[in-house]
Amino acid sequence: MTLRFAAVALLCALAAPLHAQPPTVVARTGALLFVSWPEREAVARRLATLVERAPPLPALPPDILERGDSIRIVIAPDERRFTEFTGGRAPDWGAGVAIPMQRLIILPAYGSPRGNVQDLPRVLRHELAHIALNLYLEPAPVPRWFDEGFATWSAGQLDAEAGWILRLAFLTGSAPPLDSLILDWPAHATDARVAYLLSASAVSWLHERGGVRSLALFLERWQEGGGMEEALRANYGLTLGQLERYWSQDVRRRYGWVLFFAQATVVWAIITTMALALFVIRRRRDRLRMTRLRETEIPDDPAWWTEQPSSAEEREGDDSSRPT
C-alpha cells in the first residue's frame, strides 16, 4: 500500500523519535537498511536474511533497489509506534506501508488484525515491489490498480486461496463491478482484499500474454515514453478499454462458478461425494429394516418349544393320546 503525501513523509522521519530508546539499524542487505527497536531485532535480522535469498522482483531490472539512496525498513514492535511512523494514515487491516518518495517501508511486527509476524516476508516483498516499480517508472504516474496489482502479483499473493476468495466474492455478489480497472478501495478488509486480488489478476493477465520478458518490455516502454497506454499499444496491441474488456471476461471465466462446476475433476468429485452419501443412507436404511424384521420374526428356538410341561399338562397329553 503506497502513501504519497509529503506530510506523512515528515512524520515518518527517523531523526526525532519519541521514545527514550530510539530504533537503530540492526541489519543491512545491499541498499536495504533494517531499522528496529531492541525487542524486534531478531525479526529484522531474519527478514534481512530472507531478502538476501529471495529472487529479484519480476519484470524489473535486478538492481533497481540499489539505485539511489538506501531504503529504510522500519520494524514497528507495536501499534503505537506503527501509527507514529505512518502518520495514522494506514487502515486497521493494512499489513504494511510503503512510501516510495521517501524510500521508506513500515512493517507491523506484532499480532493484530494487520496480520501475523509469519506473514511479514511476503508483506515485505509486496512493499518492496511498490518501491521498485515507482522508482523505475518515475516521474510517470502509476495508476493505483496497477501499483497494487503488480505488488500483489510480485509477492505471490494471487494464489489458490486468493482464487477461492474471488469465487466467493462473485458467488455472494460482493465483488466490485468489472466494467473498469479503476476499482474502488473500500475501508473494509475483505472488500479491499478482493480489490487487491482483482488488480493482481489484471497484471497476471498481461504476464500470461507473453511472459516476464514481455511484461518487462512493457514497463521499459512505459518508462521511456512516459505513458501507460502508449506502452500498452506498442507492446500488446491493446487500448486500455480493450484490456479492461478482455480482463473482465478472463476474470469471470477463471473465477466464475460456471467454469468451476464444468471442470472434470470437480464433476467427478461431486459425483463421488453424492454416491458415497447415497451408499451411507441406503446402508443405514437397510440396517433399520433388518432391525425391525428381527424384532418380529420367530426365533430359531422359541421359549415355548423348550419349556418343560407341567404334570397336569403331561396328564392331559397322555389322556388325549389314548384311543377312544
N, C-alpha and C positions, 0 to 999 in steps of 0.2 A: 504494500500500500504506500503510495507516494504522497508527500506533503510538500507543497510548493509555495510556502508563504515565508517571506523574509522574517516576519515577526517570530515564527516558530524556530527558525534557524538561530535567532539570537537567544531564545530560551534554551536551546539545546547546547549552547557553548559550554565547553568544559572548564573555562577559565575561572568560573566563580561558583564552585559547588556550595550547597547549603549545609553540608554535613561536616562534622569535625574531622572525619577521616575521608578524604576525597578519593575518588576512583583513580586507579593508576593503570598504565599499560602493563599487562601481565603476559602477553604473547604477541608475536608478530609473524605473519606469513606473507612474504612479498610486501605489497603495499597495504596490507590489511593490519590494522592495529586493534587488538582486542583489549578493551578497557573494562575494568571490573572493580567492584568492591571486594574486600577480603573474603567475605562469605560465599562468593561465587567464582573465585579464581579457578577452581577445578573445572567448572563448566566452561569457562572461557578458554582454558588450555585444551580441553577436549574438542571444542569447536574448531580451534585453530588446527589441530591435528587432522580433523576430518576434512577441512577445507583443502589442506595440502594434498590429500589423497583423492579428492574429487576431480572428475574430468572437467575440462573447460566448458563454459556455457555454450550451448549450441548456436550456430549461425552467426557468431560474433568473433572478432579477432581474439586469439588466445591471450594476448597481452593487454586487452582493453582495460582491465582493472589496474594495471601497472602504470598506465599513462597518467601523468599529472601528480597531484599531491596524494598523500596517504588517505585511506578510507578508514574511519574510526567506527568500530563496532562496540557499542556500549551494552554491557550485560547488566540489566537492572535487576536487583535482588528482591524488589517488592513493588507493589502498585504505586506507592507514593513517589518513589524515585523514577519509575517509568513515566508517570504523569508529568513530573517536572521536566524531563528531557524531551517529551513530545509536546509539551505545552498544553496538555489536556485535550488535544485535537483527535486522538485516536478513539474509535468506538470501543465499547466494552469488550467486544469479541475480537478486536484487532490483534492478531498474533505477532505483529512486528511493524515497524515503521522505517521507511527509507526516505531520506531527504537528499536527492541527487545533487542539488545546488551546493550543499554543504558537505557532500561525500560522507554522509553520516547514516548509521543504522542503529536503531534501538531495539533490543530484544528483551522480552519479559522472561526471566529465568526463575519462575515460581509458578506453582499450581494455581490456576484461576480459570475463569471462562475463556480467557485468551488462549489456553492450551496448556500442555504439559511440557516439562523440560525435555522429555524424549522427542518431542516434535521439533525442537529448535534446529537441528541440522537441515531439515527440509525448509523450514521458515527462513533460515539464513540464506539458503540458495535462492529462494524466491526474492528476497530483498536485494541480494547481490545482482540478480538479473535486472531489477529496476535500475539500480545504479549504472550497470554496464550499458544497458540499452539507451538510457538517456545521455550518458557520456558519449556514446558512439554517434547518436543522431543529432546532438546539439549543434546549432541552435534551432533545428527544425522541431516544431511541436509534435508531440506524440499523443494521439487520441487515447483516452483513458481505457477504452475497451482493449486496444492493442497492448498498451502498457501492462495492464493487469493480466490479460490473456497470455502474453509472452512470458511473464514471470511465473504464472501458474503452470504453464506448459513446460517451461525450462526446469522447474523444480519437480517434475514428475507427479504433479498433483491431479492430473487428469487420468486417474487410474480406474480399476474396476469398481471400487467403492464410489468414485465420483459418477460413474455411469449409472449406478443404481439410484444415486441422489437425483440425477436428472430424470430418470424414468419415473420416479415417484413424483417429482415436481410436475411432469406432464400429466401423470395419472390424476393427480389431485387438483390440477388447474392452477397451481401456484407459480408456474414458470412465467416469466415476463413475455410479452409479445415478441415474436421473432421477425417482425417486419423491418427492423433496423438494428444495426450493430451498436447504436448509441443506446446502450442499456441503462436502465435505472439502477442506482446503487443504494438500495434501501438500508435503513439502520438495523433491521432485524438480521440476526446472524445467519439463519437458514436461508432467507431470501438473498442475502448478499452473497453467500457461497454459491448459490445457483447462478447468479450473475457472473461471478468469477469463472465458474466452470464453463459457462456458455461462451465467454470471451476466449477461454483457452481452446475450446472446440473450434473456433474460427481460425486461430493460429495453427492448430493441428491440421485443419483442412488445407491451409496453404502449404504446410510441410508435406502433406501427402501428395500434393500436385507435382513435386519434383525433388523431394528430399531436403536434407540440410543444406546442400550446396546451392540449390535454387533459392531457398529462404535466405541464405547468406548473400546471394547476389541481389535479391530484392532489397535487403537492408542496405547494401552498399549503394545501390542506385538511389534509394531514398536519401541516404546521407549525402550523396553527391549532388542530387538535383533539388533537394530541399522540400520535396513534396511526396506524400504517400501515394496519392492517386496516380501521379506520373510514373512512379516506380512500379505500381501495380499493373498499369497498362503495359509498360515495357517488359516486365518480367513474366507476367501471367496472361497478358492479353485481356484483362478484365477491367471494367469500371468498378467503382465502389458499389454501385447499385447491383451489378451482376454478382459481385462477391456476396453481397447480402442475400440475394435470392438463392444462389447455389448453396451457400452455407445453411440457410434456413431449411432447404429441402434435405440436406445431408443430416442435420440435427434431428429432424422429425423421423427420417428413415432409420437412423442409427439408434436413437434413444426412445423411439416410439414403441408402443406395446404391440402394434401390428407385426412389426418385424420380429420382436421378441418371441411372440407366440408362433410365428411361422418357422422359426429355426427348428431343424430336425431334432437336435438334442433336447430342446425344451419340450417338443411334442412328445417324444418318447419318454421323457421324464414324467410328464403329466399322465401319459397312458399307464406307465408302470405304477405310479402312485395310486391311480384310480383302481387298477387291477388288484393291488395289494389291499386297498381299503375294502373292495368288494369281497375278497377272499376272507378277510378277517370278519366282516359282517356275516357272511354265509356260514363260516365255521362256528361263530357264536350262536347263530340261529339254530344250526344243527345240534349243537350241544344242548340247547334248551329243549328242543323237541325230544331228544333222546332221554333227557331227564324226566320229562312228562310221561313218556312211554314206560320207562322203568317204574314209575310210581303207580301205574295202572295195570301192568302186566302180572300174570300169575307167576309166583316164584317157582323155581325148579323143585324145591322140597317144601311144599306148604306145611304149615304147622299142623293142620288138621289131618295130614297124611301120617304124620309121625307120632301124634299123641296116642298114648295108651288108653284104651276104652275102660270105663268103669265096670265094676262087677255087674251092675244092673244092665248095662248095655250089652255085656257078654251074654247074660242070660236071655235077653230079648233076641239077641242074634242067634243063640242056639235054638230057641223056640221057632223062630222064623225059618230056620233051615230044616226043621223036621217035616217029613211028608205028611200030608193031610189025608 
